[in-house]
Amino acid sequence: MKQAFTYCDKDQDGVMTAKDIRDMLSENGYFATEKELHLIMNKFDKDRDGKICLSEYADELLPKIGVL
């Protein structure tokens, strides 16, 4: 998971921005719309600071353990 985060965090500042995500997607042949980037940021950026840190990224991707 950290490898995938680091791949997207090209400037290695410890966070992903919408630009980082746009660049990573376009490098892989997918050209996201502004709406799609906004949806991604809303899903991952829990503190709404415009950046996705590793913990926000991991929290969204790791399975949630529910109480039955």
HTML snippet that shows the backbone in 3Dmol.js (N, CA, C, O; Angstrom):
<script src="https://3Dmol.org/build/3Dmol-min.js"></script>
<div id="view" style="width:600px;height:400px;position:relative"></div>
<script>
const pdb = `
ATOM      1  N   MET A   1       0.816  -1.178   0.000  1.00  0.00           N
ATOM      2  CA  MET A   1       0.000   0.000   0.000  1.00  0.00           C
ATOM      3  C   MET A   1       0.874   1.263   0.000  1.00  0.00           C
ATOM      4  O   MET A   1       0.591   2.220  -0.719  1.00  0.00           O
ATOM      5  N   LYS A   2       1.923   1.253   0.801  1.00  0.00           N
ATOM      6  CA  LYS A   2       2.818   2.407   0.843  1.00  0.00           C
ATOM      7  C   LYS A   2       3.494   2.625  -0.506  1.00  0.00           C
ATOM      8  O   LYS A   2       3.720   3.766  -0.909  1.00  0.00           O
ATOM      9  N   GLN A   3       3.818   1.543  -1.206  1.00  0.00           N
ATOM     10  CA  GLN A   3       4.422   1.660  -2.535  1.00  0.00           C
ATOM     11  C   GLN A   3       3.494   2.383  -3.500  1.00  0.00           C
ATOM     12  O   GLN A   3       3.935   3.246  -4.259  1.00  0.00           O
ATOM     13  N   ALA A   4       2.225   2.039  -3.476  1.00  0.00           N
ATOM     14  CA  ALA A   4       1.248   2.684  -4.354  1.00  0.00           C
ATOM     15  C   ALA A   4       1.121   4.170  -4.003  1.00  0.00           C
ATOM     16  O   ALA A   4       1.038   5.014  -4.896  1.00  0.00           O
ATOM     17  N   PHE A   5       1.107   4.488  -2.708  1.00  0.00           N
ATOM     18  CA  PHE A   5       1.035   5.876  -2.272  1.00  0.00           C
ATOM     19  C   PHE A   5       2.264   6.633  -2.760  1.00  0.00           C
ATOM     20  O   PHE A   5       2.142   7.726  -3.314  1.00  0.00           O
ATOM     21  N   THR A   6       3.426   6.066  -2.559  1.00  0.00           N
ATOM     22  CA  THR A   6       4.677   6.704  -2.963  1.00  0.00           C
ATOM     23  C   THR A   6       4.737   6.900  -4.472  1.00  0.00           C
ATOM     24  O   THR A   6       5.266   7.907  -4.942  1.00  0.00           O
ATOM     25  N   TYR A   7       4.205   5.956  -5.231  1.00  0.00           N
ATOM     26  CA  TYR A   7       4.173   6.068  -6.691  1.00  0.00           C
ATOM     27  C   TYR A   7       3.400   7.322  -7.104  1.00  0.00           C
ATOM     28  O   TYR A   7       3.792   8.017  -8.042  1.00  0.00           O
ATOM     29  N   CYS A   8       2.329   7.600  -6.417  1.00  0.00           N
ATOM     30  CA  CYS A   8       1.504   8.757  -6.752  1.00  0.00           C
ATOM     31  C   CYS A   8       2.090  10.055  -6.204  1.00  0.00           C
ATOM     32  O   CYS A   8       1.892  11.116  -6.796  1.00  0.00           O
ATOM     33  N   ASP A   9       2.794   9.989  -5.106  1.00  0.00           N
ATOM     34  CA  ASP A   9       3.397  11.162  -4.459  1.00  0.00           C
ATOM     35  C   ASP A   9       4.750  11.451  -5.105  1.00  0.00           C
ATOM     36  O   ASP A   9       5.797  11.213  -4.504  1.00  0.00           O
ATOM     37  N   LYS A  10       4.719  11.958  -6.318  1.00  0.00           N
ATOM     38  CA  LYS A  10       5.940  12.139  -7.116  1.00  0.00           C
ATOM     39  C   LYS A  10       6.963  13.066  -6.471  1.00  0.00           C
ATOM     40  O   LYS A  10       8.164  12.821  -6.575  1.00  0.00           O
ATOM     41  N   ASP A  11       6.510  14.120  -5.812  1.00  0.00           N
ATOM     42  CA  ASP A  11       7.470  15.050  -5.219  1.00  0.00           C
ATOM     43  C   ASP A  11       7.910  14.625  -3.821  1.00  0.00           C
ATOM     44  O   ASP A  11       8.675  15.325  -3.158  1.00  0.00           O
ATOM     45  N   GLN A  12       7.410  13.459  -3.383  1.00  0.00           N
ATOM     46  CA  GLN A  12       7.831  12.852  -2.117  1.00  0.00           C
ATOM     47  C   GLN A  12       7.676  13.799  -0.918  1.00  0.00           C
ATOM     48  O   GLN A  12       8.535  13.850  -0.037  1.00  0.00           O
ATOM     49  N   ASP A  13       6.556  14.552  -0.902  1.00  0.00           N
ATOM     50  CA  ASP A  13       6.319  15.442   0.234  1.00  0.00           C
ATOM     51  C   ASP A  13       5.384  14.824   1.274  1.00  0.00           C
ATOM     52  O   ASP A  13       4.997  15.481   2.241  1.00  0.00           O
ATOM     53  N   GLY A  14       5.028  13.565   1.069  1.00  0.00           N
ATOM     54  CA  GLY A  14       4.221  12.850   2.060  1.00  0.00           C
ATOM     55  C   GLY A  14       2.725  13.000   1.900  1.00  0.00           C
ATOM     56  O   GLY A  14       1.961  12.496   2.723  1.00  0.00           O
ATOM     57  N   VAL A  15       2.292  13.691   0.846  1.00  0.00           N
ATOM     58  CA  VAL A  15       0.867  13.846   0.581  1.00  0.00           C
ATOM     59  C   VAL A  15       0.596  13.738  -0.917  1.00  0.00           C
ATOM     60  O   VAL A  15       1.475  13.968  -1.748  1.00  0.00           O
ATOM     61  N   MET A  16      -0.638  13.384  -1.232  1.00  0.00           N
ATOM     62  CA  MET A  16      -1.093  13.395  -2.622  1.00  0.00           C
ATOM     63  C   MET A  16      -2.086  14.532  -2.787  1.00  0.00           C
ATOM     64  O   MET A  16      -2.947  14.747  -1.933  1.00  0.00           O
ATOM     65  N   THR A  17      -1.963  15.248  -3.875  1.00  0.00           N
ATOM     66  CA  THR A  17      -2.910  16.292  -4.214  1.00  0.00           C
ATOM     67  C   THR A  17      -3.713  15.847  -5.435  1.00  0.00           C
ATOM     68  O   THR A  17      -3.418  14.817  -6.041  1.00  0.00           O
ATOM     69  N   ALA A  18      -4.720  16.627  -5.787  1.00  0.00           N
ATOM     70  CA  ALA A  18      -5.498  16.313  -6.985  1.00  0.00           C
ATOM     71  C   ALA A  18      -4.585  16.294  -8.206  1.00  0.00           C
ATOM     72  O   ALA A  18      -4.778  15.482  -9.111  1.00  0.00           O
ATOM     73  N   LYS A  19      -3.595  17.179  -8.240  1.00  0.00           N
ATOM     74  CA  LYS A  19      -2.642  17.196  -9.369  1.00  0.00           C
ATOM     75  C   LYS A  19      -1.838  15.905  -9.417  1.00  0.00           C
ATOM     76  O   LYS A  19      -1.637  15.342 -10.493  1.00  0.00           O
ATOM     77  N   ASP A  20      -1.375  15.429  -8.262  1.00  0.00           N
ATOM     78  CA  ASP A  20      -0.629  14.166  -8.215  1.00  0.00           C
ATOM     79  C   ASP A  20      -1.480  13.027  -8.769  1.00  0.00           C
ATOM     80  O   ASP A  20      -0.999  12.199  -9.542  1.00  0.00           O
ATOM     81  N   ILE A  21      -2.743  12.996  -8.366  1.00  0.00           N
ATOM     82  CA  ILE A  21      -3.636  11.931  -8.824  1.00  0.00           C
ATOM     83  C   ILE A  21      -3.892  12.065 -10.317  1.00  0.00           C
ATOM     84  O   ILE A  21      -3.854  11.075 -11.047  1.00  0.00           O
ATOM     85  N   ARG A  22      -4.156  13.296 -10.777  1.00  0.00           N
ATOM     86  CA  ARG A  22      -4.373  13.525 -12.210  1.00  0.00           C
ATOM     87  C   ARG A  22      -3.163  13.074 -13.019  1.00  0.00           C
ATOM     88  O   ARG A  22      -3.312  12.403 -14.040  1.00  0.00           O
ATOM     89  N   ASP A  23      -1.968  13.437 -12.568  1.00  0.00           N
ATOM     90  CA  ASP A  23      -0.741  13.071 -13.277  1.00  0.00           C
ATOM     91  C   ASP A  23      -0.555  11.558 -13.317  1.00  0.00           C
ATOM     92  O   ASP A  23      -0.217  10.999 -14.360  1.00  0.00           O
ATOM     93  N   MET A  24      -0.776  10.894 -12.179  1.00  0.00           N
ATOM     94  CA  MET A  24      -0.618   9.440 -12.124  1.00  0.00           C
ATOM     95  C   MET A  24      -1.607   8.752 -13.057  1.00  0.00           C
ATOM     96  O   MET A  24      -1.246   7.823 -13.781  1.00  0.00           O
ATOM     97  N   LEU A  25      -2.846   9.208 -13.036  1.00  0.00           N
ATOM     98  CA  LEU A  25      -3.857   8.599 -13.905  1.00  0.00           C
ATOM     99  C   LEU A  25      -3.521   8.821 -15.378  1.00  0.00           C
ATOM    100  O   LEU A  25      -3.629   7.894 -16.181  1.00  0.00           O
ATOM    101  N   SER A  26      -3.116  10.036 -15.739  1.00  0.00           N
ATOM    102  CA  SER A  26      -2.805  10.305 -17.147  1.00  0.00           C
ATOM    103  C   SER A  26      -1.577   9.531 -17.616  1.00  0.00           C
ATOM    104  O   SER A  26      -1.510   9.121 -18.774  1.00  0.00           O
ATOM    105  N   GLU A  27      -0.598   9.327 -16.722  1.00  0.00           N
ATOM    106  CA  GLU A  27       0.563   8.497 -17.070  1.00  0.00           C
ATOM    107  C   GLU A  27       0.149   7.068 -17.391  1.00  0.00           C
ATOM    108  O   GLU A  27       0.847   6.351 -18.108  1.00  0.00           O
ATOM    109  N   ASN A  28      -0.994   6.666 -16.850  1.00  0.00           N
ATOM    110  CA  ASN A  28      -1.495   5.309 -17.062  1.00  0.00           C
ATOM    111  C   ASN A  28      -2.664   5.253 -18.038  1.00  0.00           C
ATOM    112  O   ASN A  28      -3.400   4.267 -18.082  1.00  0.00           O
ATOM    113  N   GLY A  29      -2.829   6.321 -18.820  1.00  0.00           N
ATOM    114  CA  GLY A  29      -3.798   6.317 -19.907  1.00  0.00           C
ATOM    115  C   GLY A  29      -5.220   6.688 -19.538  1.00  0.00           C
ATOM    116  O   GLY A  29      -6.131   6.500 -20.344  1.00  0.00           O
ATOM    117  N   TYR A  30      -5.436   7.217 -18.324  1.00  0.00           N
ATOM    118  CA  TYR A  30      -6.786   7.618 -17.936  1.00  0.00           C
ATOM    119  C   TYR A  30      -6.780   9.115 -17.653  1.00  0.00           C
ATOM    120  O   TYR A  30      -5.996   9.602 -16.839  1.00  0.00           O
ATOM    121  N   PHE A  31      -7.647   9.823 -18.324  1.00  0.00           N
ATOM    122  CA  PHE A  31      -7.700  11.273 -18.192  1.00  0.00           C
ATOM    123  C   PHE A  31      -8.966  11.652 -17.437  1.00  0.00           C
ATOM    124  O   PHE A  31     -10.051  11.746 -18.012  1.00  0.00           O
ATOM    125  N   ALA A  32      -8.802  11.869 -16.138  1.00  0.00           N
ATOM    126  CA  ALA A  32      -9.918  12.134 -15.242  1.00  0.00           C
ATOM    127  C   ALA A  32     -10.474  13.537 -15.463  1.00  0.00           C
ATOM    128  O   ALA A  32      -9.735  14.480 -15.747  1.00  0.00           O
ATOM    129  N   THR A  33     -11.778  13.649 -15.329  1.00  0.00           N
ATOM    130  CA  THR A  33     -12.424  14.958 -15.377  1.00  0.00           C
ATOM    131  C   THR A  33     -12.245  15.634 -14.020  1.00  0.00           C
ATOM    132  O   THR A  33     -11.868  14.993 -13.039  1.00  0.00           O
ATOM    133  N   GLU A  34     -12.518  16.929 -13.978  1.00  0.00           N
ATOM    134  CA  GLU A  34     -12.454  17.652 -12.707  1.00  0.00           C
ATOM    135  C   GLU A  34     -13.445  17.060 -11.709  1.00  0.00           C
ATOM    136  O   GLU A  34     -13.154  16.975 -10.516  1.00  0.00           O
ATOM    137  N   LYS A  35     -14.610  16.655 -12.194  1.00  0.00           N
ATOM    138  CA  LYS A  35     -15.617  16.055 -11.314  1.00  0.00           C
ATOM    139  C   LYS A  35     -15.093  14.755 -10.701  1.00  0.00           C
ATOM    140  O   LYS A  35     -15.271  14.516  -9.507  1.00  0.00           O
ATOM    141  N   GLU A  36     -14.446  13.915 -11.515  1.00  0.00           N
ATOM    142  CA  GLU A  36     -13.889  12.659 -11.014  1.00  0.00           C
ATOM    143  C   GLU A  36     -12.793  12.911  -9.978  1.00  0.00           C
ATOM    144  O   GLU A  36     -12.739  12.237  -8.950  1.00  0.00           O
ATOM    145  N   LEU A  37     -11.930  13.875 -10.250  1.00  0.00           N
ATOM    146  CA  LEU A  37     -10.872  14.219  -9.284  1.00  0.00           C
ATOM    147  C   LEU A  37     -11.481  14.738  -7.984  1.00  0.00           C
ATOM    148  O   LEU A  37     -11.006  14.412  -6.896  1.00  0.00           O
ATOM    149  N   HIS A  38     -12.522  15.538  -8.099  1.00  0.00           N
ATOM    150  CA  HIS A  38     -13.205  16.053  -6.921  1.00  0.00           C
ATOM    151  C   HIS A  38     -13.796  14.898  -6.096  1.00  0.00           C
ATOM    152  O   HIS A  38     -13.700  14.897  -4.868  1.00  0.00           O
ATOM    153  N   LEU A  39     -14.398  13.929  -6.769  1.00  0.00           N
ATOM    154  CA  LEU A  39     -14.971  12.773  -6.075  1.00  0.00           C
ATOM    155  C   LEU A  39     -13.898  11.961  -5.363  1.00  0.00           C
ATOM    156  O   LEU A  39     -14.100  11.518  -4.232  1.00  0.00           O
ATOM    157  N   ILE A  40     -12.767  11.767  -6.016  1.00  0.00           N
ATOM    158  CA  ILE A  40     -11.653  11.035  -5.400  1.00  0.00           C
ATOM    159  C   ILE A  40     -11.160  11.770  -4.162  1.00  0.00           C
ATOM    160  O   ILE A  40     -10.975  11.165  -3.106  1.00  0.00           O
ATOM    161  N   MET A  41     -10.948  13.071  -4.296  1.00  0.00           N
ATOM    162  CA  MET A  41     -10.467  13.854  -3.163  1.00  0.00           C
ATOM    163  C   MET A  41     -11.471  13.810  -2.018  1.00  0.00           C
ATOM    164  O   MET A  41     -11.077  13.667  -0.861  1.00  0.00           O
ATOM    165  N   ASN A  42     -12.761  13.930  -2.320  1.00  0.00           N
ATOM    166  CA  ASN A  42     -13.777  13.876  -1.259  1.00  0.00           C
ATOM    167  C   ASN A  42     -13.779  12.532  -0.543  1.00  0.00           C
ATOM    168  O   ASN A  42     -14.014  12.469   0.664  1.00  0.00           O
ATOM    169  N   LYS A  43     -13.521  11.474  -1.272  1.00  0.00           N
ATOM    170  CA  LYS A  43     -13.526  10.128  -0.691  1.00  0.00           C
ATOM    171  C   LYS A  43     -12.341   9.922   0.260  1.00  0.00           C
ATOM    172  O   LYS A  43     -12.497   9.325   1.325  1.00  0.00           O
ATOM    173  N   PHE A  44     -11.174  10.409  -0.120  1.00  0.00           N
ATOM    174  CA  PHE A  44      -9.949  10.132   0.629  1.00  0.00           C
ATOM    175  C   PHE A  44      -9.536  11.234   1.610  1.00  0.00           C
ATOM    176  O   PHE A  44      -9.012  10.935   2.682  1.00  0.00           O
ATOM    177  N   ASP A  45      -9.762  12.487   1.262  1.00  0.00           N
ATOM    178  CA  ASP A  45      -9.272  13.617   2.050  1.00  0.00           C
ATOM    179  C   ASP A  45     -10.238  13.909   3.198  1.00  0.00           C
ATOM    180  O   ASP A  45     -11.102  14.779   3.091  1.00  0.00           O
ATOM    181  N   LYS A  46     -10.081  13.178   4.283  1.00  0.00           N
ATOM    182  CA  LYS A  46     -11.025  13.241   5.401  1.00  0.00           C
ATOM    183  C   LYS A  46     -11.003  14.586   6.131  1.00  0.00           C
ATOM    184  O   LYS A  46     -12.046  15.038   6.603  1.00  0.00           O
ATOM    185  N   ASP A  47      -9.836  15.236   6.234  1.00  0.00           N
ATOM    186  CA  ASP A  47      -9.780  16.507   6.957  1.00  0.00           C
ATOM    187  C   ASP A  47      -9.981  17.714   6.034  1.00  0.00           C
ATOM    188  O   ASP A  47      -9.903  18.860   6.477  1.00  0.00           O
ATOM    189  N   ARG A  48     -10.234  17.455   4.783  1.00  0.00           N
ATOM    190  CA  ARG A  48     -10.561  18.488   3.781  1.00  0.00           C
ATOM    191  C   ARG A  48      -9.507  19.594   3.680  1.00  0.00           C
ATOM    192  O   ARG A  48      -9.829  20.776   3.563  1.00  0.00           O
ATOM    193  N   ASP A  49      -8.229  19.171   3.728  1.00  0.00           N
ATOM    194  CA  ASP A  49      -7.162  20.162   3.594  1.00  0.00           C
ATOM    195  C   ASP A  49      -6.592  20.217   2.179  1.00  0.00           C
ATOM    196  O   ASP A  49      -5.616  20.922   1.921  1.00  0.00           O
ATOM    197  N   GLY A  50      -7.212  19.465   1.262  1.00  0.00           N
ATOM    198  CA  GLY A  50      -6.747  19.455  -0.132  1.00  0.00           C
ATOM    199  C   GLY A  50      -5.590  18.504  -0.379  1.00  0.00           C
ATOM    200  O   GLY A  50      -5.000  18.498  -1.460  1.00  0.00           O
ATOM    201  N   LYS A  51      -5.267  17.702   0.626  1.00  0.00           N
ATOM    202  CA  LYS A  51      -4.153  16.755   0.526  1.00  0.00           C
ATOM    203  C   LYS A  51      -4.578  15.426   1.138  1.00  0.00           C
ATOM    204  O   LYS A  51      -5.347  15.383   2.098  1.00  0.00           O
ATOM    205  N   ILE A  52      -4.066  14.354   0.566  1.00  0.00           N
ATOM    206  CA  ILE A  52      -4.323  13.018   1.103  1.00  0.00           C
ATOM    207  C   ILE A  52      -3.014  12.516   1.693  1.00  0.00           C
ATOM    208  O   ILE A  52      -2.034  12.314   0.976  1.00  0.00           O
ATOM    209  N   CYS A  53      -3.008  12.319   3.002  1.00  0.00           N
ATOM    210  CA  CYS A  53      -1.810  11.772   3.651  1.00  0.00           C
ATOM    211  C   CYS A  53      -1.908  10.237   3.643  1.00  0.00           C
ATOM    212  O   CYS A  53      -2.954   9.671   3.328  1.00  0.00           O
ATOM    213  N   LEU A  54      -0.829   9.601   3.986  1.00  0.00           N
ATOM    214  CA  LEU A  54      -0.789   8.140   3.962  1.00  0.00           C
ATOM    215  C   LEU A  54      -1.861   7.534   4.869  1.00  0.00           C
ATOM    216  O   LEU A  54      -2.488   6.541   4.501  1.00  0.00           O
ATOM    217  N   SER A  55      -2.076   8.116   6.038  1.00  0.00           N
ATOM    218  CA  SER A  55      -3.071   7.535   6.944  1.00  0.00           C
ATOM    219  C   SER A  55      -4.489   7.657   6.381  1.00  0.00           C
ATOM    220  O   SER A  55      -5.295   6.743   6.553  1.00  0.00           O
ATOM    221  N   GLU A  56      -4.807   8.768   5.713  1.00  0.00           N
ATOM    222  CA  GLU A  56      -6.130   8.909   5.083  1.00  0.00           C
ATOM    223  C   GLU A  56      -6.284   7.891   3.960  1.00  0.00           C
ATOM    224  O   GLU A  56      -7.341   7.279   3.801  1.00  0.00           O
ATOM    225  N   TYR A  57      -5.222   7.718   3.187  1.00  0.00           N
ATOM    226  CA  TYR A  57      -5.210   6.764   2.091  1.00  0.00           C
ATOM    227  C   TYR A  57      -5.432   5.344   2.612  1.00  0.00           C
ATOM    228  O   TYR A  57      -6.268   4.602   2.097  1.00  0.00           O
ATOM    229  N   ALA A  58      -4.670   4.986   3.639  1.00  0.00           N
ATOM    230  CA  ALA A  58      -4.777   3.641   4.211  1.00  0.00           C
ATOM    231  C   ALA A  58      -6.139   3.416   4.856  1.00  0.00           C
ATOM    232  O   ALA A  58      -6.732   2.349   4.697  1.00  0.00           O
ATOM    233  N   ASP A  59      -6.643   4.417   5.584  1.00  0.00           N
ATOM    234  CA  ASP A  59      -7.947   4.284   6.233  1.00  0.00           C
ATOM    235  C   ASP A  59      -9.050   3.987   5.230  1.00  0.00           C
ATOM    236  O   ASP A  59      -9.973   3.227   5.522  1.00  0.00           O
ATOM    237  N   GLU A  60      -8.958   4.579   4.060  1.00  0.00           N
ATOM    238  CA  GLU A  60      -9.999   4.372   3.053  1.00  0.00           C
ATOM    239  C   GLU A  60      -9.850   3.017   2.351  1.00  0.00           C
ATOM    240  O   GLU A  60     -10.847   2.423   1.941  1.00  0.00           O
ATOM    241  N   LEU A  61      -8.633   2.533   2.213  1.00  0.00           N
ATOM    242  CA  LEU A  61      -8.420   1.297   1.457  1.00  0.00           C
ATOM    243  C   LEU A  61      -8.457   0.033   2.292  1.00  0.00           C
ATOM    244  O   LEU A  61      -8.820  -1.033   1.795  1.00  0.00           O
ATOM    245  N   LEU A  62      -8.084   0.146   3.557  1.00  0.00           N
ATOM    246  CA  LEU A  62      -8.090  -1.042   4.410  1.00  0.00           C
ATOM    247  C   LEU A  62      -9.516  -1.439   4.760  1.00  0.00           C
ATOM    248  O   LEU A  62     -10.380  -0.576   4.921  1.00  0.00           O
ATOM    249  N   PRO A  63      -9.768  -2.732   4.878  1.00  0.00           N
ATOM    250  CA  PRO A  63     -11.122  -3.160   5.242  1.00  0.00           C
ATOM    251  C   PRO A  63     -11.516  -2.641   6.624  1.00  0.00           C
ATOM    252  O   PRO A  63     -10.704  -2.572   7.546  1.00  0.00           O
ATOM    253  N   LYS A  64     -12.762  -2.289   6.725  1.00  0.00           N
ATOM    254  CA  LYS A  64     -13.293  -1.829   8.001  1.00  0.00           C
ATOM    255  C   LYS A  64     -13.739  -3.037   8.813  1.00  0.00           C
ATOM    256  O   LYS A  64     -14.371  -3.948   8.279  1.00  0.00           O
ATOM    257  N   ILE A  65     -13.414  -3.048  10.093  1.00  0.00           N
ATOM    258  CA  ILE A  65     -13.835  -4.153  10.956  1.00  0.00           C
ATOM    259  C   ILE A  65     -15.090  -3.694  11.674  1.00  0.00           C
ATOM    260  O   ILE A  65     -15.061  -2.760  12.476  1.00  0.00           O
ATOM    261  N   GLY A  66     -16.179  -4.357  11.376  1.00  0.00           N
ATOM    262  CA  GLY A  66     -17.455  -3.983  11.979  1.00  0.00           C
ATOM    263  C   GLY A  66     -17.778  -4.869  13.164  1.00  0.00           C
ATOM    264  O   GLY A  66     -17.294  -5.995  13.284  1.00  0.00           O
ATOM    265  N   VAL A  67     -18.590  -4.339  14.010  1.00  0.00           N
ATOM    266  CA  VAL A  67     -19.069  -5.114  15.167  1.00  0.00           C
ATOM    267  C   VAL A  67     -20.391  -5.738  14.782  1.00  0.00           C
ATOM    268  O   VAL A  67     -21.294  -5.057  14.297  1.00  0.00           O
ATOM    269  N   LEU A  68     -20.502  -7.043  15.002  1.00  0.00           N
ATOM    270  CA  LEU A  68     -21.747  -7.734  14.649  1.00  0.00           C
ATOM    271  C   LEU A  68     -22.726  -7.733  15.759  1.00  0.00           C
ATOM    272  O   LEU A  68     -23.822  -8.276  15.617  1.00  0.00           O
TER     273      LEU A  68
END
`;
const viewer = $3Dmol.createViewer("view");
viewer.addModel(pdb, "pdb");
viewer.setStyle({}, {cartoon: {color: "spectrum"}});
viewer.zoomTo();
viewer.render();
</script>
